[in-house]
Amino acid sequence: MKSTKLHVLSLAVTAALAPLAHAQFGSGIVFDPTQSAHAIQQITQASQLYTTAVATRNQVVTMYNLAFQMAQLPQNLAARYRADWSQWSSLQATTDTYGNTAALVNALNYGALTSARQGYNSAYVQAQSYPAGGYSSLDSRTQATVANQYATSELAQTATTNTLATLGTIRSDSQSFASKLANLESDTFSTDPNQQTTNALLGKINSATLLQIHSQQDTNQLLTASIQQQLLAQKQQIDAQNRALNNVIYFQQNFPTTMQTVNSGVSDSIRSISLSTTGH
């Protein structure tokens, strides 16, 4: 290419100077150095433009080859890195002897809060309400104990129904989520150059990030449900401990009165027995 460039340059110089040489030695026209210098300058500029154009072309070709190479995915990438993952499956009750299991299974599969409440009401033992006037007839200490136990039961029902709804919603959405993961995996391992461009790669990265966030949200919901159950168990323990402490305090406060009543009753009984024996 370099020799071709020099040959073209020499031809151009010869063509430019030929009329001048002819004018100098045969036509009577005087040689003009200024015009010759101007012609040589134009030829030099043209040569520089040519060199720049060739360099630009080489750079464009190099960039194209690099882009083409980057757009080619290794043919065995899918075979080397594709992995299966576990998927949620719908629950199926093997038996429903008394017809109170289907609603609970339905709640675990689809997650509606209404279905969760129906499943809870059908499959869990329900606390009965006190009859009219029964609660008010209790002393204040017994009323406090009963109210505490009802609060624990109602809190357990709320936490359980919400957990059922959460699990059912995650399981219901799992099929759509698995489909999106499969599409992302297929595009990632695709050998189609259109799937390996910079924009396509950025789109897949963003999609993977969003799917990961969605999965993390499901995990957070499960952790929240687990913490709710732990709080319920902790409440039951606290209630039992406080109830035991209250019993101890009640015993200490009422022990003298109780013993006095017992002693008085025993004394009266002994006196009564003694009088009846003497009189007899």
Backbone as CSV, one residue per row, in Angstrom:
resi,resn,N_x,N_y,N_z,CA_x,CA_y,CA_z,C_x,C_y,C_z
1,MET,0.843,-1.202,0.000,0.000,0.000,0.000,0.875,1.247,0.000
2,LYS,2.023,1.155,0.719,2.921,2.302,0.790,3.524,2.618,-0.575
3,SER,3.936,1.571,-1.315,4.522,1.787,-2.649,3.487,2.355,-3.602
4,THR,2.269,1.877,-3.482,1.190,2.402,-4.340,0.967,3.877,-4.067
5,LYS,1.012,4.252,-2.782,0.826,5.645,-2.399,1.930,6.517,-3.009
6,LEU,3.198,6.056,-2.921,4.317,6.823,-3.481,4.213,6.937,-4.994
7,HIS,3.761,5.892,-5.639,3.618,5.908,-7.089,2.574,6.936,-7.518
8,VAL,1.461,6.938,-6.785,0.415,7.915,-7.099,0.927,9.333,-6.881
9,LEU,1.705,9.533,-5.791,2.233,10.851,-5.493,3.203,11.312,-6.574
10,SER,4.070,10.402,-7.026,5.044,10.770,-8.073,4.343,11.104,-9.378
11,LEU,3.284,10.363,-9.711,2.529,10.663,-10.936,1.880,12.033,-10.842
12,ALA,1.366,12.333,-9.650,0.718,13.628,-9.486,1.726,14.758,-9.613
13,VAL,2.913,14.571,-9.006,3.953,15.609,-9.125,4.393,15.771,-10.570
14,THR,4.576,14.653,-11.276,4.999,14.704,-12.686,3.963,15.412,-13.535
15,ALA,2.667,15.080,-13.279,1.609,15.709,-14.059,1.537,17.198,-13.785
16,ALA,1.847,17.584,-12.561,1.776,19.005,-12.231,2.955,19.794,-12.792
17,LEU,4.114,19.152,-12.832,5.315,19.869,-13.275,5.570,19.764,-14.771
18,ALA,4.872,18.803,-15.396,5.138,18.614,-16.839,4.840,19.861,-17.659
19,PRO,3.714,20.536,-17.462,3.457,21.755,-18.246,4.471,22.846,-17.955
20,LEU,4.949,22.886,-16.707,5.934,23.907,-16.370,7.266,23.647,-17.064
21,ALA,7.634,22.363,-17.076,8.904,22.025,-17.763,8.800,22.312,-19.248
22,HIS,7.691,22.011,-19.821,7.495,22.278,-21.231,7.533,23.773,-21.526
23,ALA,6.910,24.517,-20.589,6.914,25.961,-20.780,8.325,26.525,-20.647
24,GLN,9.155,25.932,-19.763,10.490,26.443,-19.528,11.404,26.189,-20.716
25,PHE,11.194,25.046,-21.378,12.189,24.672,-22.391,11.633,24.655,-23.811
26,GLY,10.371,25.002,-24.068,9.936,24.938,-25.457,8.881,25.921,-25.851
27,SER,8.146,26.400,-24.911,7.011,27.216,-25.301,7.243,28.697,-25.090
28,GLY,8.305,29.025,-24.386,8.602,30.424,-24.147,7.980,30.968,-22.887
29,ILE,7.238,30.143,-22.138,6.628,30.590,-20.888,7.627,30.387,-19.768
30,VAL,7.773,31.345,-18.905,8.753,31.309,-17.825,8.223,30.432,-16.673
31,PHE,9.085,29.626,-16.078,8.737,28.762,-14.937,8.405,29.623,-13.722
32,ASP,7.247,29.283,-13.037,6.786,30.061,-11.873,6.959,29.206,-10.626
33,PRO,7.965,29.490,-9.785,8.194,28.683,-8.580,7.019,28.742,-7.594
34,THR,6.320,29.882,-7.557,5.207,30.017,-6.613,4.091,29.022,-6.926
35,GLN,3.748,28.921,-8.203,2.704,27.988,-8.610,3.137,26.546,-8.354
36,SER,4.407,26.293,-8.574,4.908,24.932,-8.334,4.812,24.573,-6.849
37,ALA,5.200,25.526,-5.990,5.123,25.274,-4.542,3.677,25.073,-4.100
38,HIS,2.776,25.859,-4.703,1.355,25.716,-4.361,0.815,24.347,-4.769
39,ALA,1.258,23.904,-5.960,0.816,22.593,-6.438,1.343,21.477,-5.541
40,ILE,2.623,21.622,-5.144,3.208,20.601,-4.255,2.487,20.585,-2.907
41,GLN,2.103,21.775,-2.390,1.384,21.845,-1.119,0.031,21.150,-1.209
42,GLN,-0.673,21.358,-2.359,-1.959,20.699,-2.542,-1.813,19.178,-2.597
43,ILE,-0.740,18.755,-3.274,-0.504,17.307,-3.359,-0.207,16.726,-1.979
44,THR,0.570,17.485,-1.171,0.888,17.021,0.184,-0.371,16.926,1.044
45,GLN,-1.265,17.925,0.965,-2.513,17.893,1.705,-3.396,16.727,1.279
46,ALA,-3.433,16.478,-0.049,-4.212,15.339,-0.533,-3.671,14.027,-0.003
47,SER,-2.344,13.957,0.067,-1.724,12.737,0.606,-2.076,12.551,2.067
48,GLN,-2.058,13.657,2.836,-2.419,13.571,4.252,-3.882,13.150,4.437
49,LEU,-4.774,13.705,3.594,-6.178,13.315,3.649,-6.355,11.831,3.352
50,TYR,-5.599,11.359,2.386,-5.670,9.945,2.013,-5.218,9.066,3.181
51,THR,-4.115,9.488,3.825,-3.597,8.723,4.956,-4.605,8.691,6.106
52,THR,-5.224,9.845,6.362,-6.230,9.916,7.419,-7.435,9.034,7.107
53,ALA,-7.869,9.047,5.843,-9.001,8.224,5.441,-8.712,6.740,5.618
54,VAL,-7.485,6.342,5.257,-7.104,4.932,5.413,-7.075,4.541,6.888
55,ALA,-6.530,5.428,7.739,-6.474,5.126,9.168,-7.879,5.031,9.770
56,THR,-8.751,5.940,9.334,-10.135,5.900,9.819,-10.823,4.619,9.405
57,ARG,-10.599,4.227,8.137,-11.208,2.984,7.664,-10.708,1.794,8.468
58,ASN,-9.418,1.749,8.743,-8.853,0.633,9.514,-9.431,0.588,10.932
59,GLN,-9.617,1.782,11.529,-10.187,1.835,12.868,-11.627,1.343,12.869
60,VAL,-12.416,1.750,11.868,-13.802,1.310,11.773,-13.875,-0.202,11.602
61,VAL,-13.012,-0.753,10.761,-12.992,-2.198,10.541,-12.627,-2.934,11.828
62,THR,-11.651,-2.386,12.560,-11.253,-3.009,13.826,-12.399,-3.003,14.837
63,MET,-13.083,-1.870,14.953,-14.210,-1.768,15.875,-15.338,-2.716,15.476
64,TYR,-15.577,-2.834,14.178,-16.620,-3.754,13.714,-16.254,-5.199,14.044
65,ASN,-15.018,-5.559,13.810,-14.586,-6.923,14.111,-14.700,-7.221,15.605
66,LEU,-14.346,-6.214,16.443,-14.466,-6.406,17.881,-15.921,-6.564,18.293
67,ALA,-16.800,-5.710,17.733,-18.227,-5.815,18.052,-18.802,-7.149,17.598
68,PHE,-18.383,-7.600,16.437,-18.862,-8.886,15.931,-18.379,-10.023,16.820
69,GLN,-17.118,-9.929,17.255,-16.579,-10.969,18.128,-17.299,-10.991,19.470
70,MET,-17.604,-9.805,20.018,-18.294,-9.744,21.299,-19.732,-10.217,21.189
71,ALA,-20.317,-10.098,19.998,-21.699,-10.534,19.800,-21.823,-12.037,19.622
72,GLN,-20.708,-12.730,19.521,-20.737,-14.178,19.343,-20.622,-14.859,20.700
73,LEU,-21.636,-15.640,21.059,-21.644,-16.355,22.326,-21.022,-17.738,22.126
74,PRO,-20.178,-18.176,23.066,-19.638,-19.535,22.942,-20.766,-20.561,22.791
75,GLN,-20.587,-21.477,21.885,-21.657,-22.411,21.552,-21.995,-23.355,22.694
76,ASN,-21.036,-23.634,23.572,-21.271,-24.591,24.655,-21.556,-23.910,25.980
77,LEU,-21.859,-22.603,25.965,-22.075,-21.892,27.224,-23.297,-22.430,27.962
78,ALA,-24.380,-22.675,27.246,-25.594,-23.188,27.884,-25.356,-24.561,28.507
79,ALA,-24.634,-25.409,27.786,-24.367,-26.745,28.303,-23.476,-26.708,29.547
80,ARG,-22.623,-25.712,29.626,-21.682,-25.629,30.746,-22.308,-24.991,31.993
81,TYR,-23.239,-24.054,31.808,-23.686,-23.254,32.943,-25.191,-23.295,33.198
82,ARG,-25.982,-23.850,32.307,-27.424,-23.897,32.555,-27.711,-24.813,33.741
83,ALA,-28.559,-24.342,34.662,-28.856,-25.105,35.878,-30.357,-25.107,36.129
84,ASP,-30.842,-26.197,36.676,-32.256,-26.291,37.044,-32.449,-25.736,38.452
85,TRP,-33.656,-25.323,38.737,-33.994,-24.825,40.067,-35.316,-25.424,40.501
86,SER,-35.493,-25.470,41.813,-36.721,-26.052,42.351,-37.878,-25.084,42.170
87,GLN,-39.053,-25.616,41.947,-40.238,-24.798,41.742,-41.313,-25.202,42.749
88,TRP,-42.119,-24.211,43.108,-43.256,-24.498,43.970,-44.266,-25.338,43.210
89,SER,-44.891,-26.251,43.898,-45.931,-27.076,43.289,-47.218,-26.921,44.085
90,SER,-48.331,-27.082,43.405,-49.631,-26.950,44.067,-49.851,-28.114,45.027
91,LEU,-50.459,-27.791,46.168,-50.754,-28.814,47.165,-52.023,-29.566,46.778
92,GLN,-52.026,-30.846,47.053,-53.202,-31.679,46.817,-53.408,-32.577,48.029
93,ALA,-54.555,-32.411,48.647,-54.870,-33.236,49.819,-55.187,-34.655,49.364
94,THR,-54.514,-35.627,49.956,-54.761,-37.018,49.575,-56.160,-37.464,49.997
95,THR,-56.596,-36.959,51.132,-57.957,-37.279,51.610,-58.583,-36.026,52.210
96,ASP,-59.898,-36.002,52.196,-60.663,-34.916,52.832,-61.896,-35.565,53.458
97,THR,-61.646,-36.289,54.539,-62.655,-37.173,55.114,-63.933,-36.446,55.473
98,TYR,-63.811,-35.310,56.124,-64.991,-34.603,56.602,-65.202,-33.260,55.899
99,GLY,-64.517,-33.055,54.773,-64.751,-31.876,53.961,-64.250,-30.573,54.550
100,ASN,-63.343,-30.634,55.512,-62.825,-29.405,56.113,-61.364,-29.140,55.752
101,THR,-60.813,-29.920,54.814,-59.413,-29.750,54.417,-59.279,-28.946,53.130
102,ALA,-60.268,-29.047,52.241,-60.163,-28.426,50.917,-59.989,-26.917,51.015
103,ALA,-60.713,-26.266,51.912,-60.608,-24.813,52.039,-59.215,-24.395,52.491
104,LEU,-58.613,-25.173,53.377,-57.264,-24.862,53.857,-56.237,-25.060,52.746
105,VAL,-56.365,-26.142,51.979,-55.459,-26.390,50.851,-55.621,-25.307,49.790
106,ASN,-56.852,-24.887,49.558,-57.104,-23.826,48.585,-56.422,-22.525,48.996
107,ALA,-56.434,-22.229,50.294,-55.759,-21.034,50.797,-54.255,-21.124,50.588
108,LEU,-53.685,-22.295,50.802,-52.244,-22.463,50.617,-51.835,-22.424,49.153
109,ASN,-52.773,-22.711,48.244,-52.463,-22.701,46.812,-52.663,-21.336,46.161
110,TYR,-53.645,-20.575,46.638,-54.003,-19.332,45.939,-53.847,-18.078,46.796
111,GLY,-53.898,-18.199,48.101,-53.465,-17.117,48.959,-54.420,-15.984,49.235
112,ALA,-55.669,-16.042,48.795,-56.599,-14.963,49.120,-56.879,-14.963,50.616
113,LEU,-56.942,-13.768,51.209,-57.171,-13.678,52.645,-58.530,-14.260,53.025
114,THR,-59.526,-14.083,52.151,-60.845,-14.672,52.415,-60.757,-16.195,52.459
115,SER,-60.027,-16.773,51.511,-59.840,-18.229,51.501,-59.075,-18.689,52.727
116,ALA,-58.098,-17.872,53.158,-57.330,-18.240,54.350,-58.217,-18.276,55.585
117,ARG,-59.109,-17.309,55.699,-60.023,-17.297,56.850,-60.994,-18.465,56.796
118,GLN,-61.479,-18.781,55.591,-62.376,-19.928,55.458,-61.653,-21.220,55.823
119,GLY,-60.410,-21.348,55.353,-59.635,-22.541,55.692,-59.370,-22.652,57.180
120,TYR,-59.080,-21.525,57.817,-58.847,-21.535,59.264,-60.116,-21.930,60.016
121,ASN,-61.221,-21.347,59.640,-62.479,-21.630,60.332,-62.929,-23.082,60.149
122,SER,-62.560,-23.667,59.004,-63.000,-25.034,58.734,-62.103,-26.087,59.371
123,ALA,-60.809,-25.770,59.542,-59.868,-26.807,59.970,-59.303,-26.602,61.371
124,TYR,-59.463,-25.422,61.953,-58.907,-25.158,63.277,-60.029,-25.171,64.321
125,VAL,-59.667,-25.550,65.533,-60.624,-25.524,66.630,-60.912,-24.073,66.996
126,GLN,-62.189,-23.735,67.092,-62.594,-22.365,67.380,-62.887,-22.202,68.866
127,ALA,-62.496,-21.062,69.415,-62.796,-20.764,70.818,-64.251,-20.340,70.958
128,GLN,-64.948,-20.943,71.894,-66.346,-20.608,72.126,-66.461,-19.335,72.973
129,SER,-67.528,-18.593,72.754,-67.769,-17.383,73.532,-68.451,-17.730,74.854
130,TYR,-68.185,-16.895,75.856,-68.856,-17.092,77.139,-70.352,-16.811,76.981
131,PRO,-71.191,-17.562,77.659,-72.636,-17.285,77.585,-72.962,-15.929,78.194
132,ALA,-74.118,-15.424,77.869,-74.540,-14.115,78.365,-74.524,-14.101,79.885
133,GLY,-73.831,-13.116,80.445,-73.740,-12.997,81.893,-72.681,-13.866,82.518
134,GLY,-72.105,-14.801,81.759,-71.113,-15.703,82.339,-69.810,-14.998,82.650
135,TYR,-69.342,-14.166,81.723,-68.074,-13.464,81.933,-68.201,-12.414,83.031
136,SER,-69.308,-11.693,83.044,-69.491,-10.638,84.040,-69.649,-11.191,85.437
137,SER,-70.023,-12.443,85.548,-70.186,-13.041,86.870,-68.864,-13.479,87.480
138,LEU,-67.795,-13.461,86.686,-66.489,-13.872,87.192,-65.866,-12.742,87.992
139,ASP,-64.971,-13.099,88.915,-64.249,-12.062,89.653,-63.233,-11.406,88.726
140,SER,-62.720,-10.264,89.104,-61.841,-9.463,88.242,-60.578,-10.217,87.847
141,ARG,-60.025,-11.000,88.757,-58.803,-11.745,88.451,-59.066,-12.804,87.397
142,THR,-60.158,-13.518,87.526,-60.507,-14.537,86.533,-60.846,-13.903,85.194
143,GLN,-61.528,-12.745,85.224,-61.833,-12.045,83.989,-60.556,-11.655,83.240
144,ALA,-59.547,-11.188,83.962,-58.277,-10.809,83.328,-57.608,-12.011,82.674
145,THR,-57.653,-13.153,83.352,-57.052,-14.372,82.792,-57.782,-14.821,81.535
146,VAL,-59.105,-14.805,81.572,-59.898,-15.207,80.415,-59.662,-14.261,79.238
147,ALA,-59.656,-12.949,79.511,-59.438,-11.969,78.452,-58.058,-12.145,77.818
148,ASN,-57.061,-12.441,78.636,-55.709,-12.670,78.116,-55.661,-13.878,77.196
149,GLN,-56.319,-14.948,77.589,-56.312,-16.157,76.764,-57.054,-15.944,75.450
150,TYR,-58.133,-15.175,75.489,-58.850,-14.861,74.241,-57.991,-14.000,73.318
151,ALA,-57.252,-13.044,73.888,-56.383,-12.201,73.076,-55.304,-13.036,72.378
152,THR,-54.738,-13.992,73.107,-53.739,-14.875,72.511,-54.335,-15.695,71.371
153,SER,-55.542,-16.218,71.586,-56.210,-17.008,70.549,-56.503,-16.167,69.304
154,GLU,-56.981,-14.952,69.507,-57.320,-14.098,68.360,-56.068,-13.632,67.617
155,LEU,-54.991,-13.374,68.370,-53.728,-13.018,67.724,-53.190,-14.186,66.905
156,ALA,-53.313,-15.395,67.440,-52.869,-16.582,66.708,-53.674,-16.761,65.425
157,GLN,-54.968,-16.513,65.492,-55.801,-16.633,64.291,-55.387,-15.618,63.229
158,THR,-55.132,-14.368,63.657,-54.723,-13.329,62.716,-53.387,-13.675,62.058
159,ALA,-52.403,-14.071,62.880,-51.083,-14.404,62.340,-51.153,-15.610,61.413
160,THR,-51.946,-16.599,61.777,-52.033,-17.816,60.965,-52.707,-17.554,59.625
161,THR,-53.809,-16.826,59.629,-54.512,-16.546,58.370,-53.648,-15.703,57.428
162,ASN,-52.931,-14.737,57.982,-52.045,-13.925,57.138,-50.883,-14.745,56.589
163,THR,-50.370,-15.663,57.382,-49.307,-16.545,56.890,-49.822,-17.455,55.785
164,LEU,-51.019,-17.991,55.956,-51.625,-18.817,54.911,-51.784,-18.027,53.617
165,ALA,-52.249,-16.790,53.719,-52.429,-15.955,52.529,-51.103,-15.652,51.859
166,THR,-50.060,-15.392,52.664,-48.738,-15.096,52.099,-48.171,-16.302,51.355
167,LEU,-48.236,-17.461,51.972,-47.715,-18.674,51.331,-48.491,-18.982,50.049
168,GLY,-49.811,-18.845,50.104,-50.609,-19.120,48.919,-50.317,-18.158,47.784
169,THR,-50.112,-16.869,48.103,-49.802,-15.886,47.063,-48.461,-16.176,46.407
170,ILE,-47.466,-16.507,47.214,-46.145,-16.828,46.654,-46.226,-18.065,45.777
171,ARG,-46.952,-19.090,46.247,-47.090,-20.299,45.439,-47.871,-20.020,44.158
172,SER,-48.903,-19.195,44.230,-49.700,-18.875,43.043,-48.888,-18.104,42.008
173,ASP,-47.997,-17.220,42.473,-47.187,-16.421,41.552,-45.941,-17.150,41.071
174,SER,-45.656,-18.298,41.661,-44.400,-18.987,41.346,-44.341,-19.447,39.893
175,GLN,-45.485,-19.844,39.311,-45.472,-20.315,37.927,-45.102,-19.192,36.966
176,SER,-45.688,-18.012,37.152,-45.344,-16.867,36.315,-43.894,-16.457,36.528
177,PHE,-43.435,-16.509,37.769,-42.055,-16.152,38.064,-41.083,-17.129,37.405
178,ALA,-41.414,-18.408,37.443,-40.563,-19.424,36.799,-40.517,-19.220,35.293
179,SER,-41.631,-18.813,34.694,-41.660,-18.554,33.254,-40.740,-17.392,32.887
180,LYS,-40.740,-16.344,33.707,-39.865,-15.195,33.436,-38.405,-15.586,33.586
181,LEU,-38.102,-16.405,34.571,-36.732,-16.884,34.730,-36.293,-17.717,33.532
182,ALA,-37.201,-18.553,33.041,-36.880,-19.384,31.874,-36.616,-18.516,30.640
183,ASN,-37.406,-17.464,30.457,-37.180,-16.560,29.322,-35.830,-15.860,29.442
184,LEU,-35.502,-15.404,30.643,-34.226,-14.734,30.848,-33.065,-15.687,30.604
185,GLU,-33.197,-16.913,31.072,-32.141,-17.901,30.859,-31.985,-18.218,29.376
186,SER,-33.108,-18.343,28.669,-33.044,-18.637,27.235,-32.359,-17.515,26.467
187,ASP,-32.687,-16.265,26.804,-32.054,-15.132,26.134,-30.581,-15.022,26.490
188,THR,-30.246,-15.387,27.721,-28.848,-15.297,28.148,-27.973,-16.279,27.392
189,PHE,-28.455,-17.483,27.185,-27.665,-18.513,26.526,-27.944,-18.590,25.024
190,SER,-28.687,-17.653,24.487,-29.003,-17.663,23.062,-27.756,-17.355,22.230
191,THR,-27.635,-18.014,21.084,-26.528,-17.749,20.161,-26.909,-16.715,19.105
192,ASP,-28.095,-16.151,19.212,-28.519,-15.101,18.293,-27.728,-13.830,18.581
193,PRO,-27.014,-13.262,17.603,-26.227,-12.041,17.846,-27.069,-10.884,18.363
194,ASN,-28.352,-10.833,17.988,-29.205,-9.750,18.469,-29.404,-9.800,19.978
195,GLN,-29.237,-10.985,20.563,-29.390,-11.130,22.003,-28.089,-10.842,22.758
196,GLN,-27.012,-10.577,22.012,-25.712,-10.365,22.642,-25.180,-8.952,22.434
197,THR,-26.012,-8.053,21.954,-25.596,-6.672,21.807,-25.514,-6.009,23.181
198,THR,-24.915,-4.826,23.218,-24.761,-4.127,24.493,-26.106,-3.799,25.113
199,ASN,-27.042,-3.294,24.302,-28.367,-2.956,24.828,-29.100,-4.193,25.331
200,ALA,-29.000,-5.291,24.575,-29.649,-6.528,25.008,-29.042,-7.034,26.314
201,LEU,-27.718,-6.919,26.443,-27.054,-7.357,27.664,-27.488,-6.515,28.862
202,LEU,-27.553,-5.193,28.681,-27.997,-4.321,29.762,-29.449,-4.612,30.152
203,GLY,-30.289,-4.878,29.152,-31.673,-5.216,29.439,-31.782,-6.486,30.258
204,LYS,-30.971,-7.478,29.942,-31.012,-8.737,30.701,-30.498,-8.532,32.124
205,ILE,-29.489,-7.683,32.277,-28.982,-7.404,33.621,-30.050,-6.728,34.464
206,ASN,-30.738,-5.755,33.883,-31.816,-5.082,34.611,-32.947,-6.053,34.956
207,SER,-33.296,-6.922,34.005,-34.364,-7.891,34.255,-33.970,-8.849,35.375
208,ALA,-32.722,-9.309,35.353,-32.261,-10.219,36.403,-32.288,-9.536,37.768
209,THR,-31.933,-8.258,37.790,-31.959,-7.519,39.053,-33.378,-7.398,39.591
210,LEU,-34.332,-7.091,38.708,-35.721,-6.967,39.135,-36.273,-8.304,39.630
211,LEU,-35.941,-9.389,38.936,-36.391,-10.703,39.381,-35.792,-11.050,40.738
212,GLN,-34.544,-10.673,40.948,-33.911,-10.933,42.237,-34.589,-10.135,43.344
213,ILE,-34.941,-8.885,43.059,-35.644,-8.063,44.053,-37.002,-8.678,44.378
214,HIS,-37.697,-9.149,43.328,-38.998,-9.771,43.549,-38.862,-11.018,44.428
215,SER,-37.844,-11.813,44.146,-37.617,-13.019,44.951,-37.266,-12.648,46.387
216,GLN,-36.496,-11.575,46.569,-36.135,-11.143,47.907,-37.355,-10.655,48.675
217,GLN,-38.294,-10.025,47.972,-39.535,-9.609,48.624,-40.317,-10.812,49.144
218,ASP,-40.378,-11.870,48.348,-41.053,-13.088,48.809,-40.362,-13.657,50.041
219,THR,-39.034,-13.643,50.006,-38.273,-14.143,51.159,-38.547,-13.311,52.395
220,ASN,-38.607,-11.988,52.214,-38.890,-11.110,53.351,-40.283,-11.374,53.919
221,GLN,-41.241,-11.658,53.047,-42.591,-11.955,53.523,-42.602,-13.250,54.341
222,LEU,-41.867,-14.251,53.876,-41.792,-15.500,54.630,-41.106,-15.287,55.979
223,LEU,-40.059,-14.481,55.988,-39.377,-14.185,57.250,-40.306,-13.426,58.199
224,THR,-41.087,-12.509,57.642,-42.044,-11.768,58.468,-43.077,-12.702,59.089
225,ALA,-43.598,-13.623,58.274,-44.574,-14.592,58.790,-43.950,-15.462,59.884
226,SER,-42.686,-15.846,59.677,-42.013,-16.660,60.692,-41.818,-15.880,61.986
227,ILE,-41.472,-14.601,61.866,-41.291,-13.772,63.054,-42.615,-13.588,63.781
228,GLN,-43.704,-13.454,63.041,-45.013,-13.332,63.672,-45.329,-14.570,64.515
229,GLN,-45.032,-15.743,63.968,-45.273,-16.970,64.728,-44.385,-17.030,65.970
230,GLN,-43.150,-16.550,65.841,-42.256,-16.531,66.996,-42.762,-15.567,68.065
231,LEU,-43.285,-14.420,67.625,-43.849,-13.471,68.581,-45.050,-14.069,69.314
232,LEU,-45.853,-14.837,68.591,-46.998,-15.481,69.217,-46.545,-16.485,70.273
233,ALA,-45.546,-17.309,69.909,-45.029,-18.275,70.885,-44.403,-17.559,72.082
234,GLN,-43.723,-16.434,71.816,-43.130,-15.666,72.904,-44.209,-15.072,73.811
235,LYS,-45.310,-14.629,73.214,-46.416,-14.099,74.019,-46.977,-15.180,74.942
236,GLN,-47.126,-16.381,74.426,-47.647,-17.468,75.250,-46.711,-17.756,76.428
237,GLN,-45.397,-17.706,76.175,-44.438,-17.931,77.251,-44.494,-16.811,78.283
238,ILE,-44.571,-15.565,77.779,-44.653,-14.425,78.701,-45.924,-14.496,79.533
239,ASP,-47.037,-14.853,78.895,-48.293,-14.978,79.624,-48.190,-16.033,80.720
240,ALA,-47.582,-17.178,80.387,-47.458,-18.252,81.381,-46.574,-17.808,82.540
241,GLN,-45.458,-17.122,82.243,-44.572,-16.658,83.301,-45.266,-15.613,84.182
242,ASN,-45.934,-14.667,83.544,-46.617,-13.634,84.326,-47.771,-14.219,85.139
243,ARG,-48.441,-15.213,84.572,-49.537,-15.845,85.314,-49.003,-16.559,86.564
244,ALA,-47.844,-17.203,86.407,-47.240,-17.870,87.564,-46.817,-16.850,88.623
245,LEU,-46.234,-15.720,88.183,-45.853,-14.672,89.129,-47.077,-14.105,89.837
246,ASN,-48.132,-13.882,89.092,-49.363,-13.356,89.689,-49.950,-14.318,90.714
247,ASN,-49.846,-15.612,90.415,-50.344,-16.603,91.375,-49.547,-16.577,92.675
248,VAL,-48.211,-16.406,92.534,-47.364,-16.333,93.729,-47.709,-15.104,94.558
249,ILE,-47.835,-13.957,93.865,-48.173,-12.724,94.581,-49.550,-12.840,95.234
250,TYR,-50.482,-13.390,94.532,-51.835,-13.566,95.081,-51.810,-14.473,96.310
251,PHE,-50.998,-15.530,96.238,-50.915,-16.453,97.370,-50.310,-15.762,98.579
252,GLN,-49.226,-14.972,98.362,-48.587,-14.285,99.476,-49.510,-13.240,100.093
253,GLN,-50.257,-12.543,99.246,-51.144,-11.503,99.761,-52.341,-12.085,100.511
254,ASN,-52.805,-13.235,100.088,-54.022,-13.802,100.657,-53.768,-14.980,101.597
255,PHE,-52.500,-15.340,101.806,-52.196,-16.499,102.644,-52.667,-16.308,104.087
256,PRO,-52.368,-15.158,104.728,-52.844,-15.025,106.130,-54.354,-15.125,106.254
257,THR,-55.066,-14.447,105.360,-56.524,-14.487,105.430,-57.042,-15.897,105.180
258,THR,-56.421,-16.545,104.218,-56.848,-17.912,103.889,-56.597,-18.854,105.058
259,MET,-55.396,-18.758,105.660,-55.072,-19.635,106.789,-55.960,-19.337,107.991
260,GLN,-56.277,-18.041,108.181,-57.176,-17.698,109.280,-58.551,-18.303,109.067
261,THR,-59.001,-18.256,107.833,-60.301,-18.844,107.523,-60.277,-20.356,107.730
262,VAL,-59.166,-20.963,107.294,-59.038,-22.418,107.461,-58.987,-22.785,108.939
263,ASN,-58.164,-22.022,109.685,-58.049,-22.313,111.122,-59.370,-22.125,111.846
264,SER,-60.062,-21.037,111.463,-61.364,-20.799,112.097,-62.335,-21.924,111.789
265,GLY,-62.285,-22.391,110.546,-63.170,-23.484,110.162,-62.843,-24.764,110.896
266,VAL,-61.542,-25.034,111.051,-61.123,-26.244,111.769,-61.510,-26.150,113.242
267,SER,-61.264,-24.967,113.822,-61.607,-24.788,115.240,-63.099,-24.955,115.466
268,ASP,-63.873,-24.361,114.582,-65.329,-24.490,114.711,-65.753,-25.945,114.578
269,SER,-65.113,-26.649,113.676,-65.457,-28.063,113.494,-65.106,-28.876,114.731
270,ILE,-63.923,-28.599,115.287,-63.498,-29.348,116.480,-64.420,-29.025,117.648
271,ARG,-64.738,-27.750,117.801,-65.618,-27.334,118.887,-66.985,-27.993,118.751
272,SER,-67.470,-28.039,117.519,-68.768,-28.627,117.294,-68.769,-30.117,117.617
273,ILE,-67.658,-30.769,117.206,-67.551,-32.193,117.500,-67.450,-32.433,118.999
274,SER,-66.661,-31.552,119.665,-66.488,-31.712,121.108,-67.806,-31.509,121.876
275,LEU,-68.551,-30.511,121.454,-69.820,-30.249,122.138,-70.814,-31.378,121.913
276,SER,-70.824,-31.864,120.703,-71.756,-32.960,120.434,-71.387,-34.219,121.200
277,THR,-70.068,-34.430,121.419,-69.624,-35.625,122.140,-69.934,-35.470,123.632
278,THR,-69.701,-34.287,124.167,-69.972,-34.056,125.594,-71.455,-34.121,125.894
279,GLY,-72.215,-33.518,125.051,-73.659,-33.521,125.258,-74.241,-34.910,125.144
280,HIS,-73.612,-35.751,124.344,-74.106,-37.109,124.167,-73.765,-37.967,125.389
